[in-house]
Amino acid sequence: MKVAAHDSDAFEALFAQYQPLLLHVVARYHLKGFDRDDWLQESRAALLRTILSFNGTSGSKFGAYFRLVVYSQLNGLVRLNFALKRAIDQNALLMPKVPENRVHESPRAYEDALLMGIEFREFLDHLSAIEAQSFIAEMNGTLSQQPLKVRRARERTRRKLENYIADYHQ
């Protein structure tokens, strides 16, 4: 049995021996994006784990232990899948009611505008108070009317914006 960990022919023979059990177990599991071959691949990984960790000196049977490991592996995948689904729900944002002047926009364009607003606020959070003042004055066209220290912050703010955009697109 231990030889199957290093010999692919022995591994495939052992896998074929337990394939009816695996097909019965795998038939109970359904995840979006997972087909029968994906489940069998996970079963192969479980078989290798079983071969490497099985110790029959206490009287346990390889088949029973393998079945336990397979169920554990497949249940772990299901738990991970549900955890990822919950994480998506936790990170979701409730979209406000679409303003009347934007009703005719495509939902994608409106969503992009909302996301851009979120990104804009996050960028502003990365700026010092003077840099934020400089950025807003530049956007309003009033930078030339600002104190010298605010006008000097323009270059730092521009570099931070370039870096922020570069990081966002990576």
Backbone as JSON, one array per atom type, in Angstrom:
{
  "sequence": "MKVAAHDSDAFEALFAQYQPLLLHVVARYHLKGFDRDDWLQESRAALLRTILSFNGTSGSKFGAYFRLVVYSQLNGLVRLNFALKRAIDQNALLMPKVPENRVHESPRAYEDALLMGIEFREFLDHLSAIEAQSFIAEMNGTLSQQPLKVRRARERTRRKLENYIADYHQ",
  "N": [[0.82, -1.19, 0.0], [1.9, 1.31, 0.82], [3.71, 1.66, -1.21], [2.26, 2.7, -3.29], [2.28, 5.4, -2.97], [4.49, 6.34, -4.24], [4.59, 5.12, -6.68], [3.07, 5.41, -9.67], [1.54, 3.59, -11.17], [0.79, 1.65, -9.27], [-0.66, 3.33, -7.61], [-2.8, 4.12, -9.29], [-3.98, 1.61, -9.65], [-4.85, 1.07, -7.05], [-6.6, 3.2, -6.74], [-8.49, 2.56, -8.7], [-9.5, 0.27, -7.54], [-10.93, 1.3, -5.4], [-12.74, 2.92, -6.66], [-15.59, 2.39, -7.12], [-16.65, 2.88, -4.53], [-15.92, 5.56, -4.28], [-17.38, 6.78, -6.37], [-19.94, 6.4, -5.42], [-19.85, 7.96, -3.08], [-19.18, 10.5, -4.11], [-21.4, 11.09, -5.64], [-23.19, 12.26, -3.92], [-22.47, 14.88, -3.58], [-22.62, 18.26, -4.61], [-21.49, 21.04, -6.18], [-21.44, 24.28, -7.51], [-19.83, 24.65, -10.56], [-18.18, 22.5, -10.18], [-17.48, 19.4, -11.53], [-17.92, 15.84, -12.14], [-15.34, 14.87, -12.62], [-13.74, 16.73, -11.27], [-14.45, 16.17, -8.62], [-13.49, 13.56, -8.46], [-10.78, 14.04, -8.77], [-10.25, 15.4, -6.4], [-10.75, 13.27, -4.75], [-8.62, 11.63, -5.41], [-6.54, 13.11, -4.3], [-7.25, 12.81, -1.64], [-6.88, 10.07, -1.4], [-4.11, 9.86, -1.67], [-3.31, 11.3, 0.62], [-4.36, 9.54, 2.51], [-2.86, 7.19, 2.06], [-0.32, 8.09, 2.81], [-0.7, 8.65, 5.51], [-1.87, 6.47, 6.77], [-1.97, 4.02, 9.3], [-1.96, 0.86, 10.06], [-1.51, -0.62, 12.35], [-3.04, -0.59, 14.63], [-5.2, -2.08, 14.1], [-7.08, -0.95, 12.44], [-8.89, -0.64, 9.35], [-7.87, -0.13, 5.99], [-9.71, 0.67, 3.96], [-11.94, 1.68, 5.39], [-10.74, 3.78, 6.75], [-9.88, 5.32, 4.58], [-12.36, 6.04, 3.46], [-13.29, 7.74, 5.48], [-11.37, 9.8, 5.32], [-11.87, 10.72, 2.71], [-14.53, 11.68, 2.94], [-14.02, 13.72, 4.77], [-12.29, 15.39, 3.25], [-13.98, 16.14, 1.08], [-16.13, 17.32, 2.44], [-14.77, 19.45, 3.55], [-14.25, 20.95, 1.24], [-16.85, 21.7, 0.56], [-17.53, 23.24, 2.81], [-15.64, 25.3, 2.52], [-16.52, 26.4, 0.1], [-19.05, 27.37, 0.86], [-18.23, 29.2, 2.77], [-16.86, 31.04, 1.18], [-19.01, 31.97, -0.32], [-20.46, 33.24, 1.7], [-18.61, 35.21, 2.39], [-18.65, 36.82, 0.15], [-21.23, 37.84, 0.38], [-20.91, 39.3, 2.74], [-19.2, 41.3, 1.94], [-20.66, 42.73, 0.2], [-22.3, 45.6, -1.07], [-25.07, 47.62, -0.38], [-26.94, 48.94, -2.89], [-27.92, 52.26, -3.35], [-31.13, 53.82, -3.99], [-31.68, 54.47, -7.38], [-30.95, 57.64, -8.58], [-33.28, 59.98, -10.08], [-32.23, 61.41, -12.29], [-30.45, 59.6, -13.32], [-31.68, 57.35, -14.16], [-31.9, 56.35, -16.75], [-29.45, 55.37, -17.38], [-27.27, 52.59, -17.97], [-27.38, 49.71, -15.83], [-24.8, 48.81, -15.27], [-23.16, 51.06, -15.79], [-24.06, 52.8, -13.81], [-23.37, 51.32, -11.54], [-20.58, 51.27, -11.87], [-20.04, 53.99, -11.49], [-20.75, 54.25, -8.79], [-18.83, 52.56, -7.61], [-16.52, 53.93, -8.35], [-16.83, 56.21, -6.82], [-16.48, 55.12, -4.28], [-13.83, 54.25, -4.48], [-12.62, 56.73, -4.86], [-13.05, 57.97, -2.38], [-11.5, 56.25, -0.81], [-8.97, 56.79, -1.86], [-8.68, 59.48, -1.11], [-8.5, 59.1, 1.63], [-5.91, 58.24, 1.87], [-4.4, 60.46, 1.7], [-2.7, 63.26, 3.17], [-4.0, 65.94, 5.24], [-3.37, 68.4, 4.08], [-2.62, 67.6, 1.51], [-5.04, 66.56, 0.6], [-6.57, 68.88, 0.62], [-5.2, 70.28, -1.34], [-5.65, 68.63, -3.56], [-8.46, 68.81, -3.85], [-8.71, 71.55, -4.3], [-7.33, 71.74, -6.71], [-9.06, 70.25, -8.33], [-11.29, 71.9, -8.24], [-10.35, 74.11, -9.49], [-9.18, 76.14, -8.06], [-6.64, 76.22, -7.07], [-4.53, 78.06, -7.42], [-5.28, 80.12, -5.75], [-4.82, 79.25, -3.24], [-2.94, 78.85, -0.12], [0.7, 78.84, -0.05], [1.82, 76.41, 0.96], [-0.19, 74.57, 0.4], [-0.28, 74.69, -2.39], [2.25, 73.65, -2.93], [1.9, 71.02, -2.18], [0.72, 69.87, -4.3], [2.28, 68.37, -6.21], [3.13, 66.12, -4.7], [0.64, 65.01, -4.2], [-0.19, 64.43, -6.81], [1.69, 62.45, -7.53], [1.01, 60.46, -5.66], [-1.58, 59.89, -6.53], [-1.04, 58.86, -9.1], [0.41, 56.55, -8.35], [-1.57, 55.23, -6.88], [-3.49, 54.69, -8.84], [-1.94, 53.06, -10.51], [-1.44, 50.87, -8.79], [-4.03, 49.97, -8.5], [-4.63, 48.95, -10.99], [-3.11, 46.68, -11.19]],
  "CA": [[0.0, 0.0, 0.0], [2.78, 2.49, 0.9], [4.41, 1.8, -2.48], [1.39, 3.49, -4.17], [2.58, 6.82, -2.8], [5.62, 6.69, -5.11], [4.46, 4.39, -7.93], [1.79, 5.84, -10.23], [0.75, 2.42, -11.58], [0.21, 1.09, -8.05], [-1.65, 4.31, -7.15], [-3.98, 4.0, -10.15], [-4.63, 0.33, -9.35], [-5.55, 1.25, -5.77], [-7.71, 4.12, -7.0], [-9.5, 1.79, -9.44], [-10.1, -0.66, -6.58], [-11.87, 2.04, -4.55], [-13.56, 3.82, -7.46], [-17.03, 2.26, -6.86], [-16.93, 3.59, -3.28], [-15.79, 6.99, -4.55], [-18.51, 7.22, -7.19], [-21.1, 6.45, -4.52], [-19.68, 9.11, -2.19], [-19.17, 11.73, -4.92], [-22.77, 11.34, -6.14], [-23.92, 13.03, -2.91], [-21.95, 16.24, -3.49], [-22.87, 19.12, -5.76], [-21.06, 22.43, -6.05], [-21.43, 24.98, -8.78], [-18.51, 24.69, -11.17], [-17.49, 21.23, -9.94], [-18.08, 18.25, -12.19], [-17.53, 14.54, -11.6], [-13.87, 14.76, -12.68], [-13.18, 17.54, -10.18], [-14.63, 15.42, -7.38], [-12.57, 12.41, -8.49], [-9.44, 14.58, -8.53], [-10.18, 15.62, -4.95], [-10.67, 11.93, -4.16], [-7.23, 11.2, -5.6], [-5.75, 13.79, -3.27], [-7.59, 12.16, -0.37], [-6.24, 8.75, -1.4], [-2.68, 10.06, -1.38], [-3.23, 11.63, 2.05], [-4.64, 8.32, 3.27], [-1.7, 6.3, 1.93], [0.8, 8.65, 3.57], [-0.96, 8.74, 6.96], [-2.49, 5.26, 7.32], [-1.18, 3.16, 10.18], [-2.86, -0.24, 10.35], [-1.06, -1.42, 13.49], [-4.06, -0.64, 15.69], [-6.3, -2.92, 13.65], [-8.01, -0.26, 11.55], [-8.9, -1.09, 7.96], [-7.54, 0.94, 5.05], [-10.92, 1.14, 3.28], [-12.75, 2.5, 6.31], [-9.99, 5.01, 6.99], [-9.93, 6.07, 3.33], [-13.7, 6.62, 3.36], [-13.31, 8.85, 6.43], [-10.55, 10.88, 4.77], [-12.59, 11.25, 1.54], [-15.63, 12.52, 3.44], [-13.42, 14.92, 5.36], [-11.8, 16.23, 2.15], [-15.1, 16.69, 0.32], [-16.86, 18.24, 3.32], [-13.96, 20.65, 3.64], [-14.5, 21.73, 0.03], [-18.19, 22.28, 0.67], [-17.45, 24.32, 3.82], [-14.91, 26.4, 1.91], [-17.39, 27.01, -0.88], [-20.06, 28.16, 1.56], [-17.54, 30.34, 3.41], [-16.62, 32.03, 0.13], [-20.3, 32.58, -0.63], [-20.79, 34.18, 2.78], [-17.69, 36.35, 2.32], [-19.16, 37.7, -0.89], [-22.37, 38.54, 0.95], [-20.45, 40.24, 3.75], [-18.52, 42.41, 1.29], [-21.6, 43.36, -0.73], [-22.8, 46.92, -0.71], [-26.43, 47.87, -0.78], [-26.99, 50.08, -3.8], [-29.03, 53.16, -3.05], [-32.11, 54.0, -5.07], [-31.1, 55.21, -8.51], [-31.54, 58.99, -8.71], [-34.1, 60.18, -11.29], [-31.44, 61.87, -13.42], [-29.58, 58.52, -13.79], [-32.51, 56.18, -14.39], [-31.73, 55.84, -18.1], [-28.12, 54.78, -17.52], [-27.26, 51.14, -17.8], [-27.03, 49.36, -14.44], [-23.33, 48.7, -15.18], [-22.6, 52.41, -15.71], [-24.38, 53.32, -12.49], [-22.54, 50.58, -10.58], [-19.21, 51.77, -12.03], [-19.97, 55.31, -10.85], [-20.74, 54.03, -7.34], [-17.52, 52.01, -7.25], [-15.54, 55.0, -8.5], [-16.99, 57.06, -5.64], [-15.85, 54.42, -3.16], [-12.38, 54.31, -4.71], [-12.22, 58.12, -4.67], [-12.97, 58.2, -0.93], [-10.34, 55.51, -0.29], [-7.78, 57.54, -2.24], [-8.59, 60.66, -0.24], [-8.07, 58.64, 2.96], [-4.46, 58.04, 1.83], [-3.75, 61.78, 1.63], [-2.67, 64.1, 4.37], [-5.02, 66.99, 5.17], [-2.92, 69.43, 3.11], [-2.69, 67.01, 0.17], [-6.46, 66.49, 0.24], [-6.97, 70.26, 0.32], [-4.58, 70.59, -2.63], [-6.35, 67.86, -4.58], [-9.8, 69.38, -4.05], [-8.52, 72.87, -4.9], [-6.97, 71.49, -8.12], [-10.28, 69.82, -9.01], [-12.2, 73.06, -8.32], [-9.71, 75.19, -10.24], [-8.86, 77.24, -7.14], [-5.33, 75.96, -6.46], [-3.71, 79.28, -7.43], [-5.75, 81.0, -4.69], [-4.52, 78.59, -1.97], [-1.65, 79.18, 0.48], [1.85, 78.22, -0.69], [2.01, 75.01, 1.37], [-1.2, 73.77, -0.31], [0.16, 74.61, -3.78], [3.41, 72.75, -2.96], [1.44, 69.64, -1.98], [0.15, 69.38, -5.57], [3.15, 67.34, -6.81], [3.02, 64.9, -3.87], [-0.69, 64.46, -4.43], [-0.2, 63.87, -8.16], [2.45, 61.18, -7.49], [0.2, 59.49, -4.93], [-2.68, 59.49, -7.4], [-0.47, 57.97, -10.13], [0.71, 55.26, -7.71], [-2.83, 54.59, -6.52], [-4.07, 54.15, -10.07], [-1.09, 51.94, -10.96], [-1.71, 49.74, -7.89], [-5.39, 49.5, -8.75], [-4.67, 48.21, -12.26], [-2.24, 45.5, -11.17]],
  "C": [[0.87, 1.26, 0.0], [3.5, 2.73, -0.42], [3.59, 2.66, -3.45], [1.65, 4.99, -4.06], [3.66, 7.27, -3.77], [5.55, 6.01, -6.47], [3.09, 4.7, -8.52], [0.93, 4.67, -10.69], [0.06, 1.79, -10.37], [-0.88, 2.02, -7.51], [-2.93, 4.18, -7.97], [-4.73, 2.69, -9.91], [-5.43, 0.43, -8.05], [-6.77, 2.16, -5.94], [-8.84, 3.38, -7.72], [-10.23, 0.82, -8.5], [-11.18, 0.04, -5.75], [-12.8, 2.96, -5.34], [-15.07, 3.62, -7.26], [-17.46, 2.99, -5.57], [-16.93, 5.1, -3.53], [-16.97, 7.52, -5.36], [-19.78, 7.31, -6.35], [-21.03, 7.69, -3.62], [-19.83, 10.41, -2.97], [-20.57, 12.08, -5.42], [-23.58, 12.2, -5.17], [-23.55, 14.52, -2.9], [-22.21, 17.0, -4.78], [-22.41, 20.53, -5.4], [-21.05, 23.06, -7.44], [-20.0, 25.03, -9.31], [-17.7, 23.42, -10.97], [-18.21, 20.14, -10.71], [-17.51, 16.97, -11.59], [-16.01, 14.4, -11.57], [-13.19, 15.58, -11.58], [-13.28, 16.8, -8.85], [-13.67, 14.22, -7.33], [-11.13, 12.87, -8.27], [-9.24, 14.85, -7.04], [-10.07, 14.28, -4.22], [-9.27, 11.35, -4.3], [-6.32, 11.83, -4.54], [-6.0, 13.16, -1.91], [-6.93, 10.79, -0.27], [-4.76, 8.88, -1.08], [-2.48, 10.41, 0.09], [-3.42, 10.39, 2.91], [-3.44, 7.38, 3.24], [-0.56, 6.79, 2.82], [0.56, 8.61, 5.09], [-1.51, 7.46, 7.58], [-1.5, 4.45, 8.13], [-2.12, 2.03, 10.64], [-2.49, -1.07, 11.56], [-2.12, -1.51, 14.58], [-5.29, -1.44, 15.26], [-7.29, -2.23, 12.75], [-7.83, -0.75, 10.12], [-8.65, 0.1, 7.04], [-8.79, 1.52, 4.41], [-11.77, 2.05, 4.14], [-12.07, 3.83, 6.58], [-10.03, 5.91, 5.76], [-11.29, 6.76, 3.18], [-13.82, 7.84, 4.29], [-12.54, 10.06, 5.88], [-11.25, 11.53, 3.57], [-13.73, 12.16, 2.0], [-15.09, 13.82, 4.04], [-12.97, 15.9, 4.28], [-12.97, 16.9, 1.43], [-15.94, 17.64, 1.17], [-16.09, 19.54, 3.51], [-14.15, 21.55, 2.42], [-15.86, 22.42, 0.09], [-18.19, 23.44, 1.67], [-16.73, 25.54, 3.24], [-15.78, 27.14, 0.91], [-18.45, 27.87, -0.22], [-19.44, 29.36, 2.26], [-17.27, 31.42, 2.38], [-17.92, 32.73, -0.27], [-20.69, 33.6, 0.43], [-19.88, 35.4, 2.74], [-18.15, 37.34, 1.26], [-20.34, 38.5, -0.36], [-21.94, 39.6, 1.96], [-19.8, 41.46, 3.13], [-19.43, 43.17, 0.33], [-22.04, 44.71, -0.18], [-24.23, 47.05, -1.2], [-26.44, 49.1, -1.68], [-28.17, 50.96, -3.42], [-30.0, 53.23, -4.22], [-31.47, 54.86, -6.15], [-31.77, 56.58, -8.6], [-32.26, 59.15, -10.06], [-33.26, 60.57, -12.5], [-30.51, 60.77, -13.98], [-30.36, 57.25, -14.13], [-32.24, 55.55, -15.76], [-30.33, 55.29, -18.36], [-28.23, 53.26, -17.39], [-26.9, 50.83, -16.34], [-25.51, 49.29, -14.25], [-22.69, 50.08, -15.03], [-22.86, 53.01, -14.34], [-23.53, 52.65, -11.42], [-21.09, 51.06, -10.66], [-19.04, 53.13, -11.35], [-19.95, 55.17, -9.33], [-19.37, 53.52, -6.87], [-16.43, 53.07, -7.35], [-15.62, 55.95, -7.31], [-16.35, 56.44, -4.42], [-14.34, 54.5, -3.28], [-11.86, 55.73, -4.45], [-12.08, 58.43, -3.18], [-11.77, 57.47, -0.32], [-9.04, 56.23, -0.65], [-7.61, 58.75, -1.35], [-8.13, 60.3, 1.17], [-6.56, 58.44, 3.03], [-3.69, 59.37, 1.82], [-3.72, 62.45, 2.99], [-3.73, 65.19, 4.2], [-4.65, 68.05, 4.13], [-3.0, 68.88, 1.69], [-4.14, 66.91, -0.29], [-6.98, 67.88, -0.14], [-6.44, 70.66, -1.05], [-5.32, 69.9, -3.77], [-7.71, 68.48, -4.9], [-9.7, 70.76, -4.7], [-8.15, 72.73, -6.38], [-8.21, 71.11, -8.92], [-11.25, 71.0, -9.22], [-11.62, 74.2, -9.14], [-9.32, 76.37, -9.37], [-7.49, 77.07, -6.5], [-4.48, 77.23, -6.39], [-4.1, 80.25, -6.31], [-5.42, 80.45, -3.3], [-3.18, 79.05, -1.42], [-0.53, 78.37, -0.19], [2.01, 76.75, -0.32], [1.0, 74.08, 0.69], [-0.8, 73.61, -1.77], [1.35, 73.67, -3.92], [3.0, 71.27, -2.82], [0.9, 69.03, -3.27], [0.98, 68.24, -6.16], [3.08, 66.03, -6.03], [1.69, 64.2, -4.12], [-0.78, 63.79, -5.8], [0.54, 62.54, -8.19], [1.66, 60.09, -6.77], [-0.96, 58.99, -5.78], [-2.17, 58.54, -8.49], [-0.17, 56.59, -9.55], [-0.57, 54.5, -7.35], [-3.5, 53.96, -7.74], [-3.26, 52.97, -10.58], [-1.33, 50.7, -10.11], [-3.08, 49.13, -8.17], [-5.46, 48.63, -10.01], [-3.75, 47.01, -12.29], [-2.99, 44.28, -10.79]]
}
